Amino acid sequence: MSTLTRIGRNVFSNWAGFVIYIVVSFFLSPFMVHHLGNTGYGIWILVGSLTGYLGILDLGLRPAVVKYVARYRALGDDLMVNRVVNTILVIFSSIAGLVVIGSLILSYFSADAFKVPPEYTGQLRVIIIIVGLNVAASFPFGVFSAMLNALQRFDLNNVIQISVFLVRTILLVTFLEFGGGLIAVGLIVLSAGLTEFALKARWCLKINPTLEINHRLASRETFRMIAGFSAYTFIMSIAGRISFQTDAIVIGAMVSAEAITFFSIGSSMMEYLSTLISHMSMTVTPLASGLDATGDNARMRQLLLVGTRYCLLVILPIGCAYLMLGESFISLWMGPQYGPSSSKVLTILMWSYFGYLSQYVAGSVFYGLGKVKNLAFLNLGVALVNIILSVILVKPFGIYGVALGTAIPLTIYGTIIHPIYICRTMKLGLFEYFRESYLSPLLAIIPFAVVIAVSRYAFEINSYGRFALVVGSATMVYAVVAFFYVIEPDHRSLAWGRVKALFSQ
C-alpha cells in the first residue's frame, strides 16, 4: 500500500468516526443538559476535568509506544517491539493502582472544594470514583490502542471506538429517559470503556501475531531508552491538562457549577474542531518515525509543508463558520438562552485556535522525530500563563475571562513562537513556510466568507434548513476553489482519476 493511500485510509477512518461522534453528540448534548439540568451537567463536566488530571500519570509513555513500535517495525526488530510494549505495560499496570487511590482522595475532598449544591455532593463523590476507575483501566489497555496506531491501523481503532460509542449512547438515552441520573451515566460510561479496552487488546494481538505479552520481556534498559523521550512528552501532557482541563475547575471553584455548562457549550465546539484536526495530524507520527529511521529528510520536509497546508484547509472554513454563525447555531442547537453567552466564549477561543491548530502536523512530525524537548517547555510555559490569566480574569469578566486566559497565550504561541521554532528546527525560511503552507488556504477561504456574509445580510438564519443552506452553499464554493488552487497537482490527479473510475463502473 502506498504512503498516500495509507494516510488517506487512516485520515478517512478517523474522520468517519469523528463525523459519527459529532452527529450523535449534536443530539446527545442538549438531551443530557435538559435531563440532568445545568447543575448536574456542569458537575459531569467538572468530574471529567478533575479525573482528567489523573491522566498526567501517563508519564508520556503512550506516545512512546507509537514512536518506538513504528520505528522498530520499520527496522524489522520484533524483539524490541515486544520489549517496548511489555516494559510500558508493567509501568502502566502499577500506575493504574495509583489512579484508583487518587480518585478516592479527589472524591473525599471534592465536595468542600467546589460550589456544588448540598443535594449533589454525594453524587459528585461517587461519580469521581466511577470515572476514576475508567481512567485507571485506560492505562494498561491504552498500550494496545497506541500500538494499533503505531501499526497504522487507525481504521480498526475507529471501528471499535465508534461501535462502543453508539451502544453507549443508546444506553445513556434509555436510562436518562426513564429517570436515571448522574450515577447511571457514570456506570454506563465505565462499562463502555472496559468493553472498548478489551476489544482493542484482542484485535491488537490477533493482527500482530509476533506480539508476546510477558512481563519478563520488560527491562530497565528499554525503560531508560524510552525515558529520554517520554520525560518530555510527559511535560507536554501536563501542559495540555493545565491548558484545556483547568477552565471548568476555575469556573467551578470561583463562579458556579451551573456556569460551567454555558462555558462548556462554546468550548466543546472548539474541542470538536481540535479532535478533528488531531485525527488528521496524528496519522503523521508513525510515518515520520519511519522516515526518520530511514533518513529520508526530503520526504519529511514535504510531509510537514503539505500536511500543514491541508490541516489549515480544514480549519479555516469551520473556524469561519464558528465566528460568523456561532450564535445562530448554538441558539438552534441548545436553545436561545445559551446562544449569546456560549457564542462569545466560542468567538474568543476560535481566534486563538487558528494559529494553534495549524501547528498540529508539525507537532506530530516532532513526535515522530523525537524532538520534543523544547516544545515541552514551551507548552508548559503557555499552560502556566493560561492558568494565571484565567484566575486573574475570572473575577472581573466571569466565563469570558477564563476564555481570554486560554486565548491570549495560545495566540502568541501558535502564531509567533511555534512557527519560528519549526523553521529553525527544520531549516526552513519563515517566508517559505508561510508561502507553501498558509498562503493558498488563506486566499481560498475568502469566497467562503463572502457567501456567508451575503447570506446573513439577505435573510435571518433562524432554522436548521436555512443554516444548512448557507453553510452548504459556502462549502461547495470553497471545495471547488480549494480543489483547483490548494490541493497538490499529483493528489488532485489521483483524486480525479478515482472519481472518474467510480462513475465509469
C-alpha positions as CSV (number, residue, x, y, z in Angstrom):
1,M,0.0,0.0,0.0
2,S,1.4,3.4,-1.0
3,T,2.2,6.1,1.7
4,L,-0.5,8.4,0.3
5,T,-3.1,5.6,0.2
6,R,-2.2,4.6,3.8
7,I,-2.5,8.2,5.1
8,G,-5.8,8.6,3.2
9,R,-7.2,5.5,4.7
10,N,-6.2,6.4,8.2
11,V,-7.5,10.0,7.9
12,F,-10.7,8.9,6.3
13,S,-11.4,6.4,9.0
14,N,-10.6,8.9,11.7
15,W,-12.9,11.5,10.1
16,A,-15.7,9.0,9.5
17,G,-15.6,8.1,13.2
18,F,-15.4,11.7,14.1
19,V,-18.4,12.6,12.0
20,I,-20.5,9.9,13.6
21,Y,-19.4,11.2,17.0
22,I,-20.3,14.8,16.1
23,V,-23.7,13.9,14.7
24,V,-24.6,11.8,17.8
25,S,-23.2,14.4,20.2
26,F,-25.2,17.1,18.4
27,F,-28.4,15.4,19.7
28,L,-27.0,13.9,22.9
29,S,-25.5,17.1,24.4
30,P,-28.8,19.0,24.7
31,F,-30.6,15.8,25.7
32,M,-28.2,15.4,28.7
33,V,-28.3,19.1,29.6
34,H,-32.1,19.0,29.7
35,H,-32.3,15.7,31.7
36,L,-29.5,16.4,34.1
37,G,-30.1,20.1,34.4
38,N,-27.5,22.9,34.2
39,T,-26.0,22.0,37.6
40,G,-26.0,18.2,37.0
41,Y,-24.4,18.6,33.6
42,G,-21.9,21.1,35.0
43,I,-20.9,18.5,37.6
44,W,-20.4,15.9,34.9
45,I,-18.1,18.3,33.0
46,L,-16.3,19.2,36.3
47,V,-15.7,15.5,37.1
48,G,-14.2,14.9,33.6
49,S,-11.8,17.8,34.2
50,L,-10.8,16.6,37.7
51,T,-10.2,13.0,36.8
52,G,-8.6,14.1,33.5
53,Y,-5.7,15.3,35.7
54,L,-5.0,11.7,36.7
55,G,-4.0,11.2,33.0
56,I,-0.8,13.0,33.7
57,L,0.4,9.8,35.3
58,D,0.7,8.6,31.6
59,L,4.3,10.0,32.0
60,G,4.4,10.5,28.3
61,L,4.7,6.7,27.7
62,R,1.7,6.3,25.3
63,P,3.3,8.5,22.6
64,A,6.5,6.5,23.1
65,V,4.6,3.3,22.2
66,V,3.7,4.9,18.8
67,K,7.2,6.2,18.2
68,Y,9.2,3.2,19.1
69,V,6.9,0.5,17.9
70,A,6.7,2.2,14.5
71,R,10.5,2.7,14.4
72,Y,11.4,-0.9,15.3
73,R,8.7,-2.3,12.9
74,A,10.3,-0.3,10.1
75,L,13.6,-1.8,11.1
76,G,12.1,-5.4,11.3
77,D,13.1,-5.8,15.0
78,D,10.2,-7.8,16.6
79,L,12.2,-8.4,19.8
80,M,12.5,-4.7,20.6
81,V,8.8,-4.2,19.8
82,N,8.0,-6.7,22.4
83,R,10.4,-5.2,24.9
84,V,8.9,-1.7,24.4
85,V,5.3,-2.9,24.8
86,N,5.9,-5.1,27.9
87,T,8.0,-2.5,29.6
88,I,5.3,0.1,29.3
89,L,2.6,-2.5,30.2
90,V,4.3,-3.2,33.5
91,I,4.7,0.5,34.3
92,F,1.1,1.3,33.4
93,S,-0.3,-1.6,35.5
94,S,1.3,0.0,38.5
95,I,0.1,3.4,37.6
96,A,-3.5,2.1,37.4
97,G,-3.4,1.4,41.1
98,L,-2.2,4.9,41.8
99,V,-5.1,6.3,39.8
100,V,-7.6,4.4,41.9
101,I,-6.1,5.8,45.1
102,G,-6.0,9.3,43.5
103,S,-9.7,9.2,42.6
104,L,-10.6,8.2,46.2
105,I,-8.6,11.2,47.5
106,L,-10.3,13.5,45.0
107,S,-13.7,12.1,45.9
108,Y,-13.1,12.8,49.6
109,F,-12.1,16.5,49.2
110,S,-14.2,17.4,46.2
111,A,-17.4,18.5,47.9
112,D,-15.7,21.1,50.0
113,A,-13.5,22.5,47.2
114,F,-16.3,23.4,44.7
115,K,-19.5,25.4,44.8
116,V,-21.9,22.4,44.5
117,P,-25.4,22.4,46.0
118,P,-25.6,20.0,49.0
119,E,-28.0,17.7,47.3
120,Y,-25.4,16.9,44.7
121,T,-22.3,16.3,47.0
122,G,-23.0,12.5,47.4
123,Q,-23.4,12.0,43.6
124,L,-20.2,14.1,43.0
125,R,-18.1,11.8,45.2
126,V,-19.5,8.6,43.7
127,I,-19.1,9.8,40.1
128,I,-15.4,10.7,40.7
129,I,-14.7,7.2,41.9
130,I,-16.5,5.6,38.9
131,V,-14.8,7.8,36.3
132,G,-11.5,7.3,38.1
133,L,-11.9,3.5,37.6
134,N,-12.4,4.1,33.9
135,V,-9.2,6.3,33.8
136,A,-7.3,3.6,35.7
137,A,-8.2,0.9,33.2
138,S,-7.2,3.1,30.3
139,F,-3.6,3.0,31.3
140,P,-2.6,-0.7,30.7
141,F,-5.2,-1.2,28.0
142,G,-4.2,2.1,26.3
143,V,-1.0,0.4,25.2
144,F,-3.0,-1.7,22.7
145,S,-4.7,1.3,21.3
146,A,-1.4,3.1,20.9
147,M,0.1,0.0,19.2
148,L,-2.8,-0.1,16.7
149,N,-1.9,3.4,15.8
150,A,1.8,2.5,15.5
151,L,0.8,-0.3,13.1
152,Q,-1.1,2.4,11.2
153,R,-4.4,0.6,11.8
154,F,-6.3,3.8,12.8
155,D,-9.2,2.3,10.9
156,L,-9.5,-0.7,13.3
157,N,-9.2,1.6,16.3
158,N,-12.0,3.8,15.0
159,V,-14.4,0.9,14.2
160,I,-14.1,-0.4,17.8
161,Q,-14.4,3.1,19.3
162,I,-17.4,4.2,17.3
163,S,-19.2,0.8,17.7
164,V,-18.9,1.0,21.5
165,F,-19.8,4.7,21.4
166,L,-23.1,4.1,19.6
167,V,-24.1,1.3,22.1
168,R,-23.1,3.6,25.0
169,T,-25.3,6.4,23.5
170,I,-28.3,4.2,23.2
171,L,-27.9,3.1,26.9
172,L,-27.5,6.7,28.0
173,V,-30.6,7.9,26.2
174,T,-32.6,4.9,27.5
175,F,-31.6,5.3,31.2
176,L,-31.9,9.1,31.2
177,E,-35.3,8.9,29.6
178,F,-36.5,6.6,32.3
179,G,-35.3,8.8,35.1
180,G,-31.6,7.8,35.5
181,G,-29.2,10.4,36.9
182,L,-25.5,11.1,37.2
183,I,-24.7,7.7,38.7
184,A,-26.3,5.8,35.9
185,V,-24.4,7.9,33.4
186,G,-21.1,7.1,35.1
187,L,-21.7,3.4,35.3
188,I,-22.7,3.3,31.6
189,V,-19.5,5.2,30.6
190,L,-17.4,2.8,32.7
191,S,-18.9,-0.3,31.2
192,A,-18.5,1.0,27.7
193,G,-14.9,1.9,28.4
194,L,-14.0,-1.5,29.7
195,T,-15.6,-3.1,26.7
196,E,-13.7,-0.9,24.3
197,F,-10.4,-1.7,26.0
198,A,-10.9,-5.4,25.9
199,L,-11.8,-5.4,22.2
200,K,-8.7,-3.3,21.2
201,A,-6.4,-5.7,23.2
202,R,-8.0,-8.7,21.4
203,W,-7.6,-7.3,17.9
204,C,-4.1,-6.0,18.6
205,L,-2.9,-9.5,19.5
206,K,-4.8,-11.0,16.5
207,I,-3.4,-8.8,13.8
208,N,0.2,-8.8,15.2
209,P,1.0,-12.5,15.9
210,T,4.6,-11.7,16.8
211,L,3.4,-9.7,19.8
212,E,4.1,-11.6,23.1
213,I,2.7,-10.4,26.4
214,N,5.2,-11.5,29.0
215,H,6.4,-9.3,31.9
216,R,9.8,-11.0,31.7
217,L,10.4,-9.1,28.4
218,A,10.2,-5.8,30.3
219,S,13.7,-4.4,31.1
220,R,15.3,-1.4,32.7
221,E,17.5,-0.9,29.6
222,T,14.4,-0.5,27.5
223,F,12.8,1.9,30.0
224,R,16.0,4.0,30.1
225,M,15.8,4.3,26.3
226,I,12.2,5.3,26.4
227,A,12.6,7.7,29.3
228,G,14.6,10.3,27.4
229,F,11.6,10.7,25.0
230,S,8.8,10.1,27.4
231,A,10.0,12.6,30.0
232,Y,9.3,15.5,27.6
233,T,6.1,14.1,26.3
234,F,5.1,13.8,30.0
235,I,5.7,17.5,30.4
236,M,3.6,18.2,27.3
237,S,0.8,16.1,28.8
238,I,0.9,18.1,32.0
239,A,0.8,21.3,29.9
240,G,-2.2,20.0,27.9
241,R,-4.1,19.2,31.1
242,I,-3.5,22.6,32.5
243,S,-4.4,24.4,29.3
244,F,-7.6,22.6,28.4
245,Q,-8.9,20.9,31.6
246,T,-8.4,23.7,34.1
247,D,-11.1,26.1,32.8
248,A,-14.0,24.1,34.2
249,I,-12.2,23.7,37.6
250,V,-11.6,27.5,37.8
251,I,-15.2,28.3,37.0
252,G,-16.5,25.6,39.4
253,A,-14.3,27.0,42.2
254,M,-14.8,30.7,41.6
255,V,-18.2,31.1,39.8
256,S,-20.6,28.1,40.0
257,A,-21.2,24.6,38.6
258,E,-24.1,26.0,36.6
259,A,-21.8,28.5,34.8
260,I,-19.6,25.6,33.6
261,T,-22.5,24.5,31.3
262,F,-22.6,27.8,29.5
263,F,-18.8,27.8,29.1
264,S,-18.6,24.2,28.1
265,I,-21.0,24.6,25.2
266,G,-18.7,27.0,23.4
267,S,-15.5,25.3,24.5
268,S,-16.9,21.9,23.4
269,M,-17.3,23.2,19.8
270,M,-13.6,24.0,19.9
271,E,-12.9,20.6,21.3
272,Y,-14.7,19.0,18.3
273,L,-12.5,21.0,15.9
274,S,-9.4,20.2,17.8
275,T,-10.3,16.5,17.7
276,L,-10.9,16.6,14.0
277,I,-7.5,18.2,13.3
278,S,-5.8,15.8,15.8
279,H,-7.3,12.8,14.0
280,M,-5.9,14.2,10.8
281,S,-2.4,15.0,12.1
282,M,-1.8,12.0,14.3
283,T,-1.5,9.8,11.3
284,V,1.7,11.6,10.5
285,T,3.6,10.5,13.7
286,P,4.3,6.8,12.8
287,L,5.1,7.8,9.2
288,A,7.6,10.5,10.4
289,S,9.2,8.0,12.8
290,G,9.7,5.6,9.9
291,L,11.1,8.3,7.6
292,D,13.5,9.3,10.4
293,A,14.6,5.7,10.8
294,T,15.5,5.5,7.1
295,G,16.9,9.1,6.9
296,D,14.5,10.4,4.2
297,N,14.7,14.1,5.1
298,A,13.3,15.3,1.7
299,R,10.0,13.5,2.2
300,M,9.9,14.6,5.9
301,R,10.1,18.2,4.8
302,Q,7.4,17.7,2.2
303,L,5.2,15.9,4.7
304,L,5.4,19.0,7.0
305,L,4.6,21.6,4.4
306,V,1.8,19.8,2.6
307,G,0.4,18.4,5.8
308,T,0.2,21.8,7.4
309,R,-1.5,23.3,4.3
310,Y,-4.1,20.5,4.3
311,C,-4.6,21.0,8.0
312,L,-5.3,24.7,7.5
313,L,-7.6,23.8,4.6
314,V,-9.9,22.1,7.1
315,I,-9.5,24.6,10.0
316,L,-10.4,27.7,8.1
317,P,-14.0,27.0,6.9
318,I,-15.0,25.6,10.2
319,G,-13.4,28.4,12.1
320,C,-15.0,31.0,9.8
321,A,-18.4,29.4,10.3
322,Y,-17.9,29.4,14.0
323,L,-17.2,33.2,14.0
324,M,-19.9,34.2,11.6
325,L,-22.7,31.8,12.6
326,G,-21.8,30.6,16.1
327,E,-24.6,32.3,17.9
328,S,-27.2,31.2,15.4
329,F,-26.1,27.6,15.6
330,I,-25.9,27.4,19.4
331,S,-29.3,29.0,19.7
332,L,-30.8,26.4,17.4
333,W,-28.8,23.6,18.9
334,M,-29.0,24.1,22.7
335,G,-31.7,26.8,23.0
336,P,-31.8,30.6,22.6
337,Q,-30.8,31.1,26.3
338,Y,-27.4,29.7,25.6
339,G,-26.6,31.4,22.3
340,P,-25.3,34.9,23.4
341,S,-23.1,33.7,26.3
342,S,-21.7,30.5,24.8
343,S,-21.1,32.0,21.4
344,K,-18.9,34.8,23.0
345,V,-16.8,32.0,24.6
346,L,-16.6,30.3,21.2
347,T,-15.5,33.5,19.4
348,I,-12.8,34.3,21.9
349,L,-11.3,30.8,21.7
350,M,-11.6,30.5,17.9
351,W,-9.4,33.5,17.1
352,S,-6.6,31.9,19.1
353,Y,-7.1,28.4,17.7
354,F,-6.5,29.4,14.0
355,G,-2.7,29.5,14.5
356,Y,-2.5,27.0,17.3
357,L,-4.3,24.2,15.4
358,S,-2.4,24.8,12.2
359,Q,0.7,23.6,14.1
360,Y,-0.7,20.2,14.8
361,V,1.0,18.5,11.9
362,A,4.4,20.0,12.9
363,G,3.8,18.7,16.4
364,S,3.1,15.2,15.1
365,V,6.3,15.3,13.0
366,F,8.4,16.3,16.0
367,Y,6.8,13.4,18.0
368,G,7.9,11.1,15.2
369,L,11.4,12.6,15.2
370,G,11.6,12.5,19.0
371,K,12.4,16.3,19.0
372,V,10.0,17.3,21.7
373,K,12.3,18.7,24.5
374,N,12.0,22.4,23.6
375,L,8.3,22.0,22.7
376,A,7.6,20.5,26.1
377,F,8.9,23.5,28.0
378,L,7.2,26.0,25.5
379,N,3.9,24.2,26.1
380,L,4.4,24.2,29.8
381,G,5.0,28.0,29.8
382,V,1.9,28.5,27.8
383,A,-0.1,26.4,30.3
384,L,1.2,28.3,33.3
385,V,0.4,31.7,31.7
386,N,-3.1,30.2,30.8
387,I,-4.0,29.3,34.4
388,I,-2.6,32.5,35.9
389,L,-4.6,34.7,33.4
390,S,-7.7,32.6,33.9
391,V,-7.6,33.0,37.7
392,I,-6.9,36.8,37.4
393,L,-9.6,37.5,34.7
394,V,-12.4,35.2,36.0
395,K,-13.4,37.7,38.7
396,P,-13.9,40.8,36.5
397,F,-15.1,39.0,33.4
398,G,-16.6,35.7,34.5
399,I,-16.5,32.8,32.0
400,Y,-15.3,35.3,29.3
401,G,-12.2,36.0,31.4
402,V,-11.5,32.3,31.6
403,A,-11.8,32.1,27.8
404,L,-9.4,35.1,27.4
405,G,-7.0,33.4,29.8
406,T,-6.8,30.5,27.4
407,A,-6.8,32.5,24.2
408,I,-4.1,35.0,24.9
409,P,-1.1,32.6,25.4
410,L,-2.3,30.3,22.6
411,T,-2.4,33.2,20.2
412,I,1.1,34.2,20.9
413,Y,2.4,30.6,20.9
414,G,0.5,29.4,17.8
415,T,1.1,32.4,15.5
416,I,4.6,33.6,16.5
417,I,6.7,31.3,18.8
418,H,5.9,27.8,17.3
419,P,6.3,28.8,13.6
420,I,9.7,30.3,14.3
421,Y,10.7,27.2,16.2
422,I,9.5,24.9,13.4
423,C,11.5,26.9,10.8
424,R,14.7,26.8,12.8
425,T,14.4,23.1,13.6
426,M,13.5,22.0,10.0
427,K,15.9,24.6,8.4
428,L,13.1,26.4,6.6
429,G,12.7,30.0,5.8
430,L,9.8,31.6,7.6
431,F,8.5,33.2,4.4
432,E,8.9,29.8,2.6
433,Y,6.9,28.1,5.4
434,F,4.2,30.7,5.2
435,R,4.1,30.6,1.3
436,E,4.0,26.9,1.0
437,S,1.6,26.1,3.8
438,Y,-0.6,29.1,4.6
439,L,-1.0,31.4,1.6
440,S,-3.2,29.4,-0.7
441,P,-5.7,28.2,2.0
442,L,-6.0,31.8,3.3
443,L,-6.8,33.1,-0.2
444,A,-9.2,30.2,-0.8
445,I,-11.3,31.0,2.3
446,I,-12.3,34.4,1.0
447,P,-15.1,33.2,-1.3
448,F,-16.5,31.1,1.6
449,A,-16.6,34.1,4.0
450,V,-18.2,36.2,1.3
451,V,-21.0,33.7,0.7
452,I,-21.8,33.6,4.4
453,A,-21.7,37.3,4.8
454,V,-24.0,37.9,1.9
455,S,-26.4,35.2,3.1
456,R,-26.6,36.8,6.6
457,Y,-27.4,40.1,5.1
458,A,-30.0,38.7,2.8
459,F,-32.1,36.8,5.4
460,E,-32.2,35.7,9.1
461,I,-30.8,32.3,9.8
462,N,-33.4,31.0,12.2
463,S,-33.8,27.4,11.2
464,Y,-31.7,24.3,10.6
465,G,-32.8,24.4,6.9
466,R,-31.5,27.9,6.4
467,F,-28.3,27.2,8.3
468,A,-27.6,24.1,6.2
469,L,-28.4,26.1,3.0
470,V,-25.9,28.8,3.9
471,V,-23.1,26.5,5.1
472,G,-23.7,24.1,2.2
473,S,-23.5,26.8,-0.4
474,A,-20.4,28.3,1.0
475,T,-18.8,24.9,1.3
476,M,-19.5,24.0,-2.3
477,V,-17.8,27.2,-3.5
478,Y,-14.9,26.6,-1.1
479,A,-14.4,23.0,-2.2
480,V,-14.1,24.0,-5.9
481,V,-11.6,26.7,-5.2
482,A,-9.6,24.5,-2.8
483,F,-9.5,21.6,-5.2
484,F,-8.1,23.5,-8.1
485,Y,-6.0,26.1,-6.1
486,V,-4.8,24.4,-2.9
487,I,-4.5,20.6,-3.4
488,E,-1.2,19.3,-4.8
489,P,-1.3,18.6,-8.5
490,D,-0.5,14.9,-8.2
491,H,-3.0,14.5,-5.3
492,R,-5.6,16.2,-7.5
493,S,-4.9,13.9,-10.4
494,L,-5.2,10.9,-8.2
495,A,-8.5,12.0,-6.7
496,W,-9.9,13.0,-10.1
497,G,-8.8,9.6,-11.5
498,R,-10.6,7.7,-8.8
499,V,-13.8,9.8,-9.2
500,K,-13.8,9.0,-12.9
501,A,-13.2,5.3,-12.3
502,L,-16.1,5.3,-9.8
503,F,-18.5,6.7,-12.3
504,S,-17.3,4.6,-15.1
505,Q,-18.2,1.3,-13.3
